[in-house]
Amino acid sequence: MASDPMPTPPVQPDLDACCGNGCDPCIFDLHDLEMDRYRQALRAWQARHPDGAAAA
């Protein structure tokens, strides 16, 4: 359904994107949080579209 597109996962940062200075939060921590939000959005989308595309 065009008005309710399937969520797409966030782009994973390159391994060298971390500066190594112990930032809080680290870019990888932020990506983990975005992945949690993506998984929640995907589950909700799948519940709305039981015959839709399977999750990757």
Order of alpha helices (4+ residues) and beta strands (2+ residues): alpha
